Amino acid sequence: MIPADEFLSLALIISIAAVAISQLLAMVRLVIGPGSGDRILALDTMVLNAIALIVLLGISQGTRMYFEAALIIAMLGFVSTVAYARFVLRGDIIE
């Protein structure tokens, strides 16, 4: 059996690598996306991946500060995605 500490560190390494690869693939979609809808989804995916990386960093460091930062970034990411989508659809953000 693998000890719990070694299992947790191995799981963190694998999950950070998976999220980092997902972040790179979202960047590729952002650059080569054929339409603006694809770019909006790629930006939203990149925000979610950044939140996941911050949470994983908080787990590995064992501090709560990273979780609060992830919550703030999640709120800002949602608002920015909605604002960008409204701008693309209507041409303005505030009516």
BAMAR-467763 format. One record per atom (N, C-alpha, C): residue number from 1; x, y, z; atom name. Coordinates in Angstrom, 1 decimal. Layout:
% residues N
+-----+--------+--------+--------+------+
: pos :      X :      Y :      Z : site :
+-----+--------+--------+--------+------+
: NUM :      X :      Y :      Z :   CA :
...
+-----+--------+--------+--------+------+
% end
This chain:
% residues 95
+-----+--------+--------+--------+------+
: pos :      X :      Y :      Z : site :
+-----+--------+--------+--------+------+
:   1 :    0.8 :   -1.2 :    0.0 :    N :
:   1 :    0.0 :    0.0 :    0.0 :   CA :
:   1 :    0.9 :    1.2 :    0.0 :    C :
:   2 :    0.4 :    2.3 :   -0.6 :    N :
:   2 :    1.1 :    3.6 :   -0.7 :   CA :
:   2 :    0.6 :    4.4 :    0.5 :    C :
:   3 :    1.6 :    5.0 :    1.3 :    N :
:   3 :    1.2 :    5.8 :    2.4 :   CA :
:   3 :    0.4 :    7.0 :    1.9 :    C :
:   4 :   -0.4 :    7.6 :    2.8 :    N :
:   4 :   -1.4 :    8.6 :    2.4 :   CA :
:   4 :   -0.6 :    9.9 :    2.0 :    C :
:   5 :    0.5 :   10.2 :    2.6 :    N :
:   5 :    1.2 :   11.4 :    2.2 :   CA :
:   5 :    1.8 :   11.3 :    0.8 :    C :
:   6 :    2.3 :   10.2 :    0.4 :    N :
:   6 :    2.9 :   10.0 :   -0.9 :   CA :
:   6 :    1.7 :    9.9 :   -1.9 :    C :
:   7 :    0.6 :    9.3 :   -1.6 :    N :
:   7 :   -0.5 :    9.2 :   -2.5 :   CA :
:   7 :   -1.1 :   10.6 :   -2.8 :    C :
:   8 :   -1.2 :   11.5 :   -1.8 :    N :
:   8 :   -1.7 :   12.8 :   -2.0 :   CA :
:   8 :   -0.7 :   13.6 :   -2.8 :    C :
:   9 :    0.6 :   13.5 :   -2.6 :    N :
:   9 :    1.5 :   14.3 :   -3.4 :   CA :
:   9 :    1.5 :   13.8 :   -4.9 :    C :
:  10 :    1.4 :   12.5 :   -5.1 :    N :
:  10 :    1.3 :   12.0 :   -6.4 :   CA :
:  10 :    0.1 :   12.4 :   -7.1 :    C :
:  11 :   -1.1 :   12.4 :   -6.4 :    N :
:  11 :   -2.3 :   12.9 :   -7.0 :   CA :
:  11 :   -2.3 :   14.4 :   -7.3 :    C :
:  12 :   -1.6 :   15.2 :   -6.5 :    N :
:  12 :   -1.5 :   16.6 :   -6.8 :   CA :
:  12 :   -0.6 :   16.8 :   -8.0 :    C :
:  13 :    0.5 :   16.1 :   -8.2 :    N :
:  13 :    1.3 :   16.2 :   -9.3 :   CA :
:  13 :    0.6 :   15.9 :  -10.6 :    C :
:  14 :   -0.1 :   14.8 :  -10.6 :    N :
:  14 :   -0.9 :   14.4 :  -11.7 :   CA :
:  14 :   -2.0 :   15.4 :  -12.1 :    C :
:  15 :   -2.7 :   15.8 :  -11.1 :    N :
:  15 :   -3.8 :   16.8 :  -11.3 :   CA :
:  15 :   -3.3 :   18.1 :  -11.8 :    C :
:  16 :   -2.2 :   18.6 :  -11.3 :    N :
:  16 :   -1.6 :   19.9 :  -11.8 :   CA :
:  16 :   -1.1 :   19.7 :  -13.2 :    C :
:  17 :   -0.6 :   18.6 :  -13.6 :    N :
:  17 :   -0.1 :   18.4 :  -14.9 :   CA :
:  17 :   -1.3 :   18.3 :  -15.9 :    C :
:  18 :   -2.4 :   17.7 :  -15.5 :    N :
:  18 :   -3.6 :   17.6 :  -16.3 :   CA :
:  18 :   -4.2 :   18.9 :  -16.5 :    C :
:  19 :   -4.3 :   19.7 :  -15.5 :    N :
:  19 :   -4.9 :   21.1 :  -15.6 :   CA :
:  19 :   -4.0 :   22.0 :  -16.4 :    C :
:  20 :   -2.7 :   21.8 :  -16.3 :    N :
:  20 :   -1.8 :   22.6 :  -17.1 :   CA :
:  20 :   -1.9 :   22.3 :  -18.6 :    C :
:  21 :   -2.0 :   21.0 :  -18.9 :    N :
:  21 :   -2.2 :   20.6 :  -20.3 :   CA :
:  21 :   -3.6 :   21.2 :  -20.8 :    C :
:  22 :   -4.6 :   21.1 :  -20.0 :    N :
:  22 :   -5.9 :   21.7 :  -20.4 :   CA :
:  22 :   -5.8 :   23.2 :  -20.6 :    C :
:  23 :   -5.0 :   23.9 :  -19.8 :    N :
:  23 :   -4.8 :   25.3 :  -20.0 :   CA :
:  23 :   -4.1 :   25.6 :  -21.3 :    C :
:  24 :   -3.1 :   24.8 :  -21.6 :    N :
:  24 :   -2.4 :   25.0 :  -22.9 :   CA :
:  24 :   -3.3 :   24.8 :  -24.1 :    C :
:  25 :   -4.2 :   23.7 :  -24.0 :    N :
:  25 :   -5.1 :   23.5 :  -25.1 :   CA :
:  25 :   -6.2 :   24.6 :  -25.2 :    C :
:  26 :   -6.6 :   25.2 :  -24.1 :    N :
:  26 :   -7.5 :   26.3 :  -24.2 :   CA :
:  26 :   -6.8 :   27.5 :  -24.8 :    C :
:  27 :   -5.5 :   27.7 :  -24.6 :    N :
:  27 :   -4.8 :   28.8 :  -25.2 :   CA :
:  27 :   -4.7 :   28.6 :  -26.7 :    C :
:  28 :   -4.5 :   27.3 :  -27.1 :    N :
:  28 :   -4.5 :   27.0 :  -28.6 :   CA :
:  28 :   -5.9 :   27.4 :  -29.2 :    C :
:  29 :   -7.0 :   27.0 :  -28.5 :    N :
:  29 :   -8.3 :   27.3 :  -29.0 :   CA :
:  29 :   -8.5 :   28.8 :  -29.1 :    C :
:  30 :   -8.0 :   29.5 :  -28.1 :    N :
:  30 :   -8.1 :   31.0 :  -28.1 :   CA :
:  30 :   -7.4 :   31.6 :  -29.3 :    C :
:  31 :   -6.3 :   31.1 :  -29.7 :    N :
:  31 :   -5.5 :   31.6 :  -30.8 :   CA :
:  31 :   -6.1 :   31.2 :  -32.1 :    C :
:  32 :   -6.5 :   30.0 :  -32.3 :    N :
:  32 :   -6.9 :   29.5 :  -33.6 :   CA :
:  32 :   -8.4 :   29.4 :  -33.7 :    C :
:  33 :   -9.1 :   29.8 :  -32.7 :    N :
:  33 :  -10.6 :   29.7 :  -32.8 :   CA :
:  33 :  -11.2 :   30.4 :  -34.0 :    C :
:  34 :  -12.0 :   29.7 :  -34.8 :    N :
:  34 :  -12.5 :   30.3 :  -36.0 :   CA :
:  34 :  -13.5 :   31.5 :  -35.7 :    C :
:  35 :  -14.2 :   31.4 :  -34.6 :    N :
:  35 :  -15.2 :   32.4 :  -34.4 :   CA :
:  35 :  -15.1 :   33.1 :  -33.0 :    C :
:  36 :  -15.8 :   34.1 :  -32.8 :    N :
:  36 :  -15.7 :   34.8 :  -31.5 :   CA :
:  36 :  -16.3 :   34.0 :  -30.4 :    C :
:  37 :  -17.3 :   33.1 :  -30.7 :    N :
:  37 :  -17.9 :   32.2 :  -29.7 :   CA :
:  37 :  -16.9 :   31.3 :  -29.1 :    C :
:  38 :  -16.1 :   30.7 :  -30.0 :    N :
:  38 :  -15.0 :   29.8 :  -29.6 :   CA :
:  38 :  -14.0 :   30.5 :  -28.7 :    C :
:  39 :  -13.7 :   31.8 :  -29.0 :    N :
:  39 :  -12.7 :   32.5 :  -28.2 :   CA :
:  39 :  -13.3 :   32.8 :  -26.8 :    C :
:  40 :  -14.6 :   33.1 :  -26.8 :    N :
:  40 :  -15.2 :   33.4 :  -25.5 :   CA :
:  40 :  -15.2 :   32.1 :  -24.6 :    C :
:  41 :  -15.5 :   31.0 :  -25.2 :    N :
:  41 :  -15.5 :   29.8 :  -24.4 :   CA :
:  41 :  -14.1 :   29.4 :  -24.0 :    C :
:  42 :  -13.1 :   29.7 :  -24.9 :    N :
:  42 :  -11.7 :   29.4 :  -24.5 :   CA :
:  42 :  -11.3 :   30.3 :  -23.3 :    C :
:  43 :  -11.7 :   31.5 :  -23.3 :    N :
:  43 :  -11.3 :   32.4 :  -22.2 :   CA :
:  43 :  -12.0 :   32.0 :  -20.9 :    C :
:  44 :  -13.3 :   31.5 :  -21.0 :    N :
:  44 :  -13.9 :   31.0 :  -19.8 :   CA :
:  44 :  -13.3 :   29.8 :  -19.3 :    C :
:  45 :  -12.9 :   28.9 :  -20.2 :    N :
:  45 :  -12.2 :   27.7 :  -19.8 :   CA :
:  45 :  -10.8 :   28.0 :  -19.2 :    C :
:  46 :  -10.2 :   29.0 :  -19.7 :    N :
:  46 :   -8.9 :   29.4 :  -19.1 :   CA :
:  46 :   -9.1 :   29.9 :  -17.7 :    C :
:  47 :  -10.2 :   30.7 :  -17.5 :    N :
:  47 :  -10.4 :   31.1 :  -16.1 :   CA :
:  47 :  -10.7 :   30.0 :  -15.2 :    C :
:  48 :  -11.5 :   29.0 :  -15.6 :    N :
:  48 :  -11.7 :   27.8 :  -14.8 :   CA :
:  48 :  -10.5 :   27.0 :  -14.5 :    C :
:  49 :   -9.6 :   26.9 :  -15.5 :    N :
:  49 :   -8.3 :   26.2 :  -15.3 :   CA :
:  49 :   -7.4 :   26.9 :  -14.3 :    C :
:  50 :   -7.4 :   28.3 :  -14.4 :    N :
:  50 :   -6.6 :   29.1 :  -13.5 :   CA :
:  50 :   -7.1 :   28.9 :  -12.1 :    C :
:  51 :   -8.4 :   28.9 :  -11.9 :    N :
:  51 :   -9.0 :   28.6 :  -10.6 :   CA :
:  51 :   -8.6 :   27.3 :  -10.1 :    C :
:  52 :   -8.7 :   26.3 :  -10.9 :    N :
:  52 :   -8.3 :   24.9 :  -10.5 :   CA :
:  52 :   -6.8 :   24.9 :  -10.1 :    C :
:  53 :   -5.9 :   25.5 :  -10.9 :    N :
:  53 :   -4.5 :   25.6 :  -10.5 :   CA :
:  53 :   -4.3 :   26.3 :   -9.2 :    C :
:  54 :   -5.0 :   27.3 :   -8.9 :    N :
:  54 :   -4.9 :   28.0 :   -7.6 :   CA :
:  54 :   -5.3 :   27.2 :   -6.5 :    C :
:  55 :   -6.5 :   26.5 :   -6.7 :    N :
:  55 :   -7.0 :   25.6 :   -5.6 :   CA :
:  55 :   -6.0 :   24.5 :   -5.4 :    C :
:  56 :   -5.4 :   23.9 :   -6.4 :    N :
:  56 :   -4.4 :   22.8 :   -6.2 :   CA :
:  56 :   -3.2 :   23.3 :   -5.5 :    C :
:  57 :   -2.8 :   24.6 :   -5.9 :    N :
:  57 :   -1.6 :   25.2 :   -5.2 :   CA :
:  57 :   -1.9 :   25.4 :   -3.7 :    C :
:  58 :   -3.2 :   25.8 :   -3.4 :    N :
:  58 :   -3.6 :   25.9 :   -2.0 :   CA :
:  58 :   -3.6 :   24.6 :   -1.2 :    C :
:  59 :   -4.0 :   23.6 :   -1.9 :    N :
:  59 :   -4.0 :   22.2 :   -1.3 :   CA :
:  59 :   -2.5 :   21.8 :   -1.0 :    C :
:  60 :   -1.7 :   22.0 :   -2.0 :    N :
:  60 :   -0.3 :   21.6 :   -1.8 :   CA :
:  60 :    0.5 :   22.5 :   -0.8 :    C :
:  61 :    0.1 :   23.7 :   -0.7 :    N :
:  61 :    0.8 :   24.6 :    0.3 :   CA :
:  61 :    0.1 :   24.5 :    1.7 :    C :
:  62 :   -1.1 :   24.1 :    1.8 :    N :
:  62 :   -1.8 :   23.9 :    3.0 :   CA :
:  62 :   -2.3 :   25.2 :    3.7 :    C :
:  63 :   -2.6 :   26.2 :    2.8 :    N :
:  63 :   -3.0 :   27.5 :    3.4 :   CA :
:  63 :   -4.4 :   27.9 :    2.8 :    C :
:  64 :   -5.1 :   28.7 :    3.4 :    N :
:  64 :   -6.5 :   29.1 :    3.0 :   CA :
:  64 :   -6.4 :   30.3 :    2.1 :    C :
:  65 :   -5.3 :   31.0 :    2.0 :    N :
:  65 :   -5.3 :   32.3 :    1.3 :   CA :
:  65 :   -5.6 :   32.0 :   -0.2 :    C :
:  66 :   -5.1 :   30.9 :   -0.7 :    N :
:  66 :   -5.3 :   30.6 :   -2.2 :   CA :
:  66 :   -6.8 :   30.4 :   -2.5 :    C :
:  67 :   -7.5 :   29.8 :   -1.5 :    N :
:  67 :   -8.9 :   29.5 :   -1.8 :   CA :
:  67 :   -9.7 :   30.8 :   -1.9 :    C :
:  68 :   -9.4 :   31.8 :   -1.1 :    N :
:  68 :  -10.0 :   33.1 :   -1.2 :   CA :
:  68 :   -9.7 :   33.8 :   -2.5 :    C :
:  69 :   -8.5 :   33.7 :   -2.9 :    N :
:  69 :   -8.1 :   34.3 :   -4.2 :   CA :
:  69 :   -8.8 :   33.6 :   -5.3 :    C :
:  70 :   -9.0 :   32.3 :   -5.2 :    N :
:  70 :   -9.7 :   31.5 :   -6.3 :   CA :
:  70 :  -11.2 :   32.0 :   -6.3 :    C :
:  71 :  -11.8 :   32.3 :   -5.2 :    N :
:  71 :  -13.2 :   32.7 :   -5.1 :   CA :
:  71 :  -13.3 :   34.1 :   -5.8 :    C :
:  72 :  -12.4 :   35.0 :   -5.6 :    N :
:  72 :  -12.4 :   36.3 :   -6.2 :   CA :
:  72 :  -12.2 :   36.2 :   -7.7 :    C :
:  73 :  -11.3 :   35.4 :   -8.1 :    N :
:  73 :  -11.1 :   35.2 :   -9.6 :   CA :
:  73 :  -12.3 :   34.6 :  -10.2 :    C :
:  74 :  -13.0 :   33.7 :   -9.5 :    N :
:  74 :  -14.2 :   33.0 :  -10.1 :   CA :
:  74 :  -15.3 :   34.1 :  -10.3 :    C :
:  75 :  -15.5 :   35.0 :   -9.3 :    N :
:  75 :  -16.5 :   36.0 :   -9.5 :   CA :
:  75 :  -16.1 :   37.0 :  -10.6 :    C :
:  76 :  -14.9 :   37.4 :  -10.7 :    N :
:  76 :  -14.4 :   38.3 :  -11.8 :   CA :
:  76 :  -14.5 :   37.6 :  -13.2 :    C :
:  77 :  -14.2 :   36.3 :  -13.2 :    N :
:  77 :  -14.2 :   35.5 :  -14.4 :   CA :
:  77 :  -15.6 :   35.4 :  -15.0 :    C :
:  78 :  -16.6 :   35.2 :  -14.1 :    N :
:  78 :  -18.0 :   35.1 :  -14.5 :   CA :
:  78 :  -18.5 :   36.4 :  -15.1 :    C :
:  79 :  -18.2 :   37.5 :  -14.4 :    N :
:  79 :  -18.6 :   38.8 :  -14.8 :   CA :
:  79 :  -18.0 :   39.2 :  -16.2 :    C :
:  80 :  -16.7 :   38.9 :  -16.3 :    N :
:  80 :  -16.0 :   39.3 :  -17.5 :   CA :
:  80 :  -16.5 :   38.5 :  -18.7 :    C :
:  81 :  -16.8 :   37.2 :  -18.5 :    N :
:  81 :  -17.4 :   36.4 :  -19.6 :   CA :
:  81 :  -18.7 :   36.9 :  -20.0 :    C :
:  82 :  -19.6 :   37.2 :  -19.1 :    N :
:  82 :  -20.9 :   37.7 :  -19.4 :   CA :
:  82 :  -20.8 :   39.1 :  -20.2 :    C :
:  83 :  -19.9 :   39.9 :  -19.7 :    N :
:  83 :  -19.7 :   41.3 :  -20.3 :   CA :
:  83 :  -19.1 :   41.1 :  -21.8 :    C :
:  84 :  -18.2 :   40.2 :  -21.9 :    N :
:  84 :  -17.6 :   40.0 :  -23.3 :   CA :
:  84 :  -18.6 :   39.4 :  -24.2 :    C :
:  85 :  -19.5 :   38.5 :  -23.7 :    N :
:  85 :  -20.5 :   37.9 :  -24.6 :   CA :
:  85 :  -21.5 :   38.9 :  -25.0 :    C :
:  86 :  -21.9 :   39.8 :  -24.0 :    N :
:  86 :  -22.9 :   40.8 :  -24.4 :   CA :
:  86 :  -22.3 :   41.8 :  -25.4 :    C :
:  87 :  -21.0 :   42.1 :  -25.2 :    N :
:  87 :  -20.4 :   43.0 :  -26.2 :   CA :
:  87 :  -20.3 :   42.4 :  -27.6 :    C :
:  88 :  -20.1 :   41.1 :  -27.7 :    N :
:  88 :  -20.0 :   40.5 :  -29.0 :   CA :
:  88 :  -21.4 :   40.4 :  -29.6 :    C :
:  89 :  -22.4 :   40.1 :  -28.8 :    N :
:  89 :  -23.8 :   40.0 :  -29.3 :   CA :
:  89 :  -24.4 :   41.3 :  -29.6 :    C :
:  90 :  -24.3 :   42.3 :  -28.8 :    N :
:  90 :  -25.0 :   43.6 :  -28.9 :   CA :
:  90 :  -24.2 :   44.8 :  -29.3 :    C :
:  91 :  -22.9 :   44.7 :  -29.1 :    N :
:  91 :  -22.1 :   45.8 :  -29.5 :   CA :
:  91 :  -21.8 :   46.8 :  -28.3 :    C :
:  92 :  -22.6 :   46.6 :  -27.2 :    N :
:  92 :  -22.3 :   47.4 :  -26.0 :   CA :
:  92 :  -22.6 :   46.6 :  -24.8 :    C :
:  93 :  -22.0 :   47.0 :  -23.7 :    N :
:  93 :  -22.2 :   46.3 :  -22.5 :   CA :
:  93 :  -23.3 :   46.8 :  -21.6 :    C :
:  94 :  -23.4 :   48.1 :  -21.5 :    N :
:  94 :  -24.4 :   48.7 :  -20.7 :   CA :
:  94 :  -25.4 :   49.4 :  -21.6 :    C :
:  95 :  -26.7 :   49.1 :  -21.4 :    N :
:  95 :  -27.7 :   49.7 :  -22.3 :   CA :
:  95 :  -28.2 :   51.0 :  -21.7 :    C :
+-----+--------+--------+--------+------+
% end
